[in-house]
Amino acid sequence: MDELFKKMMKKHMEDVLLIEKQMKLFEALTMKRMELIRAVMEKHPSSIRELASMVDRDVKNVFDDLKLLNKMRIIQLRRVGRSVKPTVRKKIIIINLS
């Protein structure tokens, strides 16, 4: 990594998720999952059910996708009362393909 990139990483580390292992990354980040990430970032749903309604998808399928994104450390799932609230863990996601 060049020096500018390293400085940016140090300054904004709490906002950055660096994915270094490809772990079939392009398989995992489907268009529907990217749509979920975008909806969580922009619309801040209070529950998985609300998110599923926002993206017009089945709740179980959304939950399955969110579990995978949670495992990848992109989405965080927090229990709030009886609901599970999805949030995006980091503002910046960097994928190292080298």
Secondary structure as GFF3:
##gff-version 3
##sequence-region A 1 98
A	DSSP	alpha_helix	3	11	.	.	.	ID=ss1
A	DSSP	three_ten_helix	13	15	.	.	.	ID=ss2
A	DSSP	beta_strand	16	19	.	.	.	ID=ss3
A	DSSP	alpha_helix	25	28	.	.	.	ID=ss4
A	DSSP	alpha_helix	31	43	.	.	.	ID=ss5
A	DSSP	alpha_helix	48	55	.	.	.	ID=ss6
A	DSSP	alpha_helix	59	71	.	.	.	ID=ss7
A	DSSP	beta_strand	75	80	.	.	.	ID=ss8
A	DSSP	beta_strand	83	88	.	.	.	ID=ss9
A	DSSP	beta_strand	92	95	.	.	.	ID=ss10
###
